[in-house]
């Protein structure tokens, strides 16, 4: 409904033409209400006051029935996203009550036939009035009407900051509730037994995986089909990054360091990685529950068939004994951050995958003699150098490729006779159709191969190319952007074949690496064969010459080295402000080796010490968040401007001049920013001045508090200014110029949540209406042991301080039903 024209008076013909010898409208108003009331709003106030009375009581016509009085209540002042309760009063011979909105942005009135209906205040850019009328009619009563006004101001943070704490629960502000949803091991198919949580459970291909990470809600209608606006039924797609392996087995893992690993243990650990697709329904109040027999439920694990698309498809880089065509592959692993598309697919990102493989870089087991210098350079650059692999899966005594493939040594005469190229099949963005459980996920090689930490779309414009922003999660790695060749056509958003739309936009385009200049500008450097110079020799690695575009995409890190991209302080999640289009990148932290005193730059400007107990933490241990604005807001722009939105810091000890540059306080200080997400545009939290959520994955600040999630209302690039800081290491100092965003205040940044002991906060989305917020709690009690857990969450959430900890998703709701955070 469009804005309703504001009602300025009452025009009932019977009153206007009443010629009986009774007092006039003005006399009745003046007799019943004070002059002060009348002067508040001139005619509007007078009319409103009069409508709260028995409008026809003085007519003396018995046919009109008994007297009734309604009063719509006084003016209400609120802000966007909050629940408004209209306070109507009806007395006398009351018939049917009816509320109607008569002015302002349209809202959905709940209980419009009661005296006290409710609605959620709409998003507004400035102070806005909404008007409502309350009428009584029927049941032998004379009609009566009253009006009231609701003043809605722009959205503000609507909760008291959660203090630092080290409790073993999810702590939220007063007025909010926490519901534990899916947990590690919960069955998602009917025939899977309940989780015993004692290490004896098996068949994780039918259960929720471990280390739940990024997540996204995809709505369903009553028929179980796609509905982007559904907030009560949908599927939650969640990544499962890694393992608390000590809790997966009865007494912890067997023979991890020495081998061989028991096949049953290795299978369980493999299947606990990947992605889960799980249907949920809300029966109200809220009443979230898994639908265990849903046809949409599935696990995508390292054993699930996948297919490669884009420029690397079918090339020698992807050929192994298990897939000699270079087209097909098996599985996904270490899925961390994500993205989603407007055509309703999920983009899951393979992060720290390299360590799962065995490929001895030295010693008796090395395959160096069977590798070319080019191969060794690439393998070392990506860290495929372990003598066993993280969990030694390849040592399981079985000829099954499930285990053999994790041994990436070149042991045969050619790549099609062993698994030397298996590492090349990981480090990609995988596109999943959550609505089609029979679809085969597709790895999008045009987006490059790295430690992918998120793949977030920029704002879309019809006829303009699509941009996807990505971080490579390791210290001194880079930020990337992919720009499609195809221009966006909005009709593709509702296409039935969603993965085919992905083929159109994600298989062909240009990949760029970011260079942040010292003057607050930046350049996107194209990673295109023929434009990328040779990567210079480094240490014992020879100069690397790129042979093809596929070579550049498989070895994206080498290409970014070659073009001179800016090494960042561990680039993680990206997020796009849905109103301004500005792109945010979390930079989690760096150590002294990665960011020495003499190695800072404008975009990574700090080197300092944040002591923790008796230990020094040098470098940039608390991290920061950079943001950028593309030139002319064009997705395909090759230049941008940037500043640093927020700096993590311990507000108690950090120097205000050189470390706590964002002016953090104990109500909003944080360390190691990781997850970052802007609210959906389908509710007031994502409109006009969008609410942003920030999650931490910290080890530097945990002497003060558990990891946390904050709510923010960011400004824009350039809202602060240039600044020169003095970095310190002992008695040595160095100055660094940078660009700092506006200081945080209690109105723009506030701690919303703290997690249980030893957890990471990661994964956040909401229902389209913004009234339920889904949050991932990863690896609580990660430092404990099977016989001595260091957390008992989620059991501890309800007061049970026993049992092994489990990663889980929680649903957070506001007790009054309003928008979470506002």
C-alpha positions, 0 to 999 in steps of 0.5 A, spaced: 500 500 500 502 506 498 502 512 503 495 514 505 493 521 504 493 524 511 486 525 514 484 532 516 477 532 518 471 528 519 466 529 513 460 524 515 454 528 511 449 527 517 453 531 522 455 536 517 447 537 515 444 536 522 439 542 522 437 540 529 437 545 535 443 542 538 450 544 540 455 545 534 461 541 533 466 546 536 461 547 542 462 540 543 469 540 543 470 546 547 466 543 552 469 536 553 476 538 552 481 543 554 483 549 550 490 546 551 488 540 548 485 543 542 491 548 541 496 542 540 494 540 533 489 545 531 483 542 527 486 535 527 487 535 534 480 538 535 477 533 531 481 527 534 479 529 541 471 529 538 472 523 535 474 520 542 467 521 544 460 519 542 459 523 536 452 523 535 450 523 543 447 529 542 442 528 536 436 525 540 434 520 535 433 514 539 433 510 532 441 511 532 442 507 539 445 507 545 451 511 547 458 509 545 465 512 546 472 510 543 478 513 544 484 512 539 489 514 545 495 519 545 501 520 540 506 515 540 513 516 538 517 510 536 523 508 531 523 503 525 523 496 526 519 496 533 513 494 535 507 499 536 501 497 540 495 502 539 492 504 546 484 504 544 479 505 549 472 503 548 466 504 553 458 504 553 454 500 548 460 498 544 459 494 537 464 492 532 471 495 533 475 497 527 482 500 526 484 503 519 490 506 517 489 513 514 496 516 513 503 514 512 507 508 510 503 502 510 503 497 515 500 491 517 495 491 523 495 485 527 488 485 531 485 490 527 478 488 530 481 489 537 482 495 542 490 494 542 492 492 535 500 492 534 504 493 528 512 494 526 514 501 525 516 501 518 523 503 515 523 511 514 529 516 512 526 521 517 521 523 522 514 520 519 507 521 521 502 515 521 495 516 522 490 511 525 482 511 526 478 507 531 471 506 530 465 503 533 459 501 530 453 496 530 450 492 536 445 497 537 450 503 538 451 509 535 457 510 531 463 513 534 470 514 531 477 517 534 484 518 530 491 518 533 498 519 530 504 515 531 511 518 529 516 514 527 523 516 527 529 512 523 532 506 526 536 506 532 540 500 536 534 498 541 538 494 546 542 495 552 549 493 551 551 486 553 557 486 558 564 483 558 563 476 560 566 469 560 559 465 562 558 458 558 552 460 555 549 465 549 548 471 553 543 476 549 540 483 552 534 483 556 528 483 552 531 477 548 530 470 548 535 464 545 532 458 542 537 452 540 536 449 533 540 444 530 546 441 534 552 437 532 550 430 530 542 431 530 539 427 525 536 430 519 533 424 516 528 419 519 532 413 519 538 416 523 538 415 530 538 420 535 545 423 537 548 420 543 554 425 544 559 420 547 563 418 541 559 412 539 555 415 533 556 414 526 553 416 519 555 423 519 552 423 512 545 423 515 547 428 521 549 435 522 556 436 521 561 439 526 564 446 526 558 450 523 560 456 520 556 461 515 549 460 514 543 462 509 536 462 510 532 460 503 524 461 504 519 456 502 511 456 501 506 452 503 507 447 498 515 447 499 517 451 493 521 457 493 518 463 497 523 469 498 519 472 503 517 466 507 519 467 515 516 461 518 518 455 513 525 455 509 531 451 509 537 453 512 544 452 509 550 451 513 557 450 512 561 445 517 568 448 517 572 443 521 572 438 527 573 438 535 575 431 533 577 430 541 569 429 542 567 425 536 570 419 538 569 415 545 576 417 547 578 422 542 582 420 535 586 414 534 593 414 531 593 421 529 600 422 529 603 415 528 597 412 524 594 408 521 588 411 522 582 407 523 577 407 517 571 408 521 574 414 525 576 417 518 570 416 515 566 419 521 571 425 521 570 426 513 563 426 513 562 431 519 565 436 514 562 440 508 555 443 508 548 441 511 541 443 508 536 443 513 528 444 513 525 448 519 518 450 520 516 455 526 509 453 529 509 460 533 512 464 539 517 462 536 517 454 535 522 452 531 523 445 529 527 441 524 523 437 519 526 431 519 523 427 513 523 433 508 525 431 501 530 437 501 534 435 507 541 433 505 549 433 507 554 435 502 560 432 504 567 431 502 565 425 499 559 428 495 560 428 487 561 435 484 562 438 477 567 443 475 565 449 471 569 455 468 576 456 465 579 450 468 574 445 467 577 439 463 584 441 464 590 437 466 590 441 472 584 437 475 586 430 472 587 424 477 586 417 477 579 418 479 577 423 474 581 423 468 576 427 464 578 433 469 571 435 469 568 431 475 570 431 482 569 429 489 566 433 495 568 440 498 572 441 505 573 446 510 567 450 508 567 457 512 564 463 509 559 464 504 555 468 499 548 467 496 545 469 489 539 473 487 537 467 483 537 463 490 543 459 490 548 458 495 556 460 494 560 456 499 567 457 500 573 452 501 578 456 506 584 452 509 583 446 505 591 445 504 593 442 510 588 436 509 593 433 504 599 429 505 605 431 501 611 431 504 616 437 502 622 433 505 624 427 508 624 420 506 617 420 504 618 427 499 615 426 492 620 433 490 624 429 485 617 427 481 615 434 481 617 440 476 620 446 479 613 450 477 609 444 481 613 445 487 613 453 487 605 452 487 605 447 492 609 451 497 605 457 496 599 454 498 602 450 503 601 443 501 607 441 505 604 436 510 607 429 512 601 426 514 595 431 513 591 434 519 588 428 521 592 423 517 586 420 513 590 417 508 593 412 513 587 409 514 588 401 511 583 401 505 584 401 498 578 406 498 579 412 494 575 416 500 582 415 504 587 414 498 585 421 495 588 425 501 595 423 499 597 428 494 604 425 493 606 424 485 608 416 486 606 414 479 608 415 472 602 420 470 597 424 474 592 420 471 594 414 475 595 417 482 592 423 486 597 428 485 592 433 482 587 432 488 589 439 491 588 443 485 580 440 486 580 444 492 580 452 494 574 454 490 567 457 490 562 451 490 555 453 488 549 449 491 541 449 489 538 448 496 531 447 493 533 441 488 536 436 492 538 432 486 542 437 483 550 436 483 554 442 486 558 446 481 565 449 482 566 456 479 573 456 477 573 463 474 572 466 481 580 463 482 583 458 487 585 460 494 583 460 501 576 462 500 573 466 505 566 469 503 564 470 496 559 476 497 555 479 491 555 487 490 549 491 489 545 489 482 543 493 477 539 491 471 544 492 465 550 492 469 555 486 470 555 482 477 561 483 482 563 478 487 568 480 493 572 475 496 577 475 501 583 470 502 583 468 509 591 467 511 596 473 513 598 477 508 593 474 503 589 479 498 582 481 497 579 479 490 573 481 485 570 477 480 566 481 474 562 477 470 562 478 462 554 478 462 550 484 464 545 482 469 538 481 467 533 481 473 528 476 469 534 471 471 532 472 479 526 467 478 529 462 473 527 455 474 534 452 473 538 456 478 545 453 476 544 454 469 543 462 471 550 461 475 553 458 469 551 465 465 554 469 470 559 465 474 563 462 469 566 467 464 569 474 467 575 477 470 578 476 476 582 482 480 586 483 486 586 489 490 591 494 491 590 499 496 594 506 495 597 510 500 592 516 498 586 513 500 584 510 493 585 503 490 586 499 484 583 493 481 589 489 478 586 484 472 589 477 473 588 476 466 593 471 462 598 476 457 597 482 462 600 478 468 607 478 469 612 473 471 612 472 478 619 473 481 623 468 484 622 467 491 627 464 496 628 457 493 622 458 488 624 459 481 621 465 477 614 462 475 611 463 468 604 463 467 602 458 461 594 460 461 588 463 464 587 456 467 594 456 470 592 463 473 586 461 476 589 455 479 595 459 482 591 465 483 596 467 489 602 467 485 598 471 480 596 476 485 603 476 488 606 478 480 601 484 479 603 487 486 596 486 490 596 489 497 598 483 502 592 484 508 592 482 515 588 476 514 582 478 509 576 474 511 568 476 510 566 481 505 559 484 506 555 489 501 551 495 504 545 494 501 543 502 500 550 505 499 553 499 495 560 500 499 563 493 500 566 491 507 572 486 508 574 484 515 581 483 517 582 479 523 589 480 525 596 479 524 602 477 528 609 481 528 612 476 523 606 478 518 606 485 520 612 488 523 614 495 525 617 497 519 612 493 514 605 497 515 602 501 510 596 505 509 591 499 509 594 495 514 597 501 519 598 498 526 604 495 529 603 494 537 603 490 543 596 487 546 599 483 552 595 477 555 597 475 561 605 475 561 605 474 554 606 479 548 602 480 542 605 484 537 603 486 530 596 487 529 593 482 534 586 485 534 584 486 527 580 492 523 575 492 518 576 496 511 571 498 506 571 501 499 566 505 494 567 503 487 568 509 482 561 512 480 558 506 484 560 501 478 560 494 479 566 493 473 570 499 476 577 498 476 578 504 481 575 505 488 576 509 494 577 506 501 578 508 509 578 503 515 571 503 518 573 500 525 579 498 529 579 492 534 582 494 540 582 493 548 579 499 550 582 499 557 589 498 556 590 501 548 593 507 546 587 512 544 592 516 539 595 510 536 591 503 537 584 504 539 583 509 533 575 508 533 574 510 540 571 503 543 569 503 550 567 497 554 560 497 551 563 495 544 570 493 544 572 487 540 578 483 537 579 479 531 573 481 527 571 475 522 563 474 520 560 481 517 553 481 515 548 487 513 541 485 514 536 483 509 532 489 505 526 485 506 525 488 513 526 495 516 533 493 519 536 493 512 533 499 509 535 506 509 540 506 514 542 498 514 544 494 521 550 491 520 552 485 524 559 483 526 562 477 529 569 475 532 574 469 532 579 471 537 584 469 541 587 476 543 582 478 548 579 472 551 582 474 558 577 479 558 571 476 554 568 470 550 567 471 543 562 476 541 557 479 536 556 486 535 550 490 532 552 497 528 549 502 524 555 504 519 556 511 516 560 511 509 567 512 506 570 518 508 566 520 514 572 520 518 579 523 516 586 522 515 590 520 521 598 519 522 599 514 528 605 512 531 607 505 532 611 502 537 615 496 538 619 496 545 623 503 544 623 503 537 617 507 533 615 508 526 609 513 523 604 511 519 599 515 515 592 512 514 584 514 513 580 512 519 572 512 519 568 516 524 569 514 531 564 509 534 559 511 539 554 508 543 549 510 538 553 506 532 556 500 535 554 496 541 555 489 543 549 484 542 551 477 544 557 473 547 558 466 546 559 460 551 566 458 553 572 457 547 567 458 542 567 462 535 561 466 533 560 465 526 554 465 521 549 470 521 542 471 517 535 472 519 528 471 516 526 476 511 521 479 516 527 480 521 524 477 527 528 471 528 536 472 527 540 465 526 547 465 529 552 460 529 556 458 535 562 454 533 567 449 537 565 451 544 570 448 549 575 447 543 581 446 548 578 441 552 578 433 552 573 428 552 574 426 559 574 433 561 570 438 557 572 445 557 564 447 556 558 444 556 554 448 551 549 447 549 546 443 555 549 449 559 544 454 556 538 451 560 542 450 566 545 443 565 553 443 566 554 436 563 556 433 557 560 434 551 560 441 547 557 441 540 557 446 535 550 449 534 545 454 531 541 458 535 535 462 533 534 469 537 528 473 537 525 479 541 520 477 546 515 483 543 516 480 536 520 486 534 525 486 529 532 483 532 537 489 534 532 495 533 
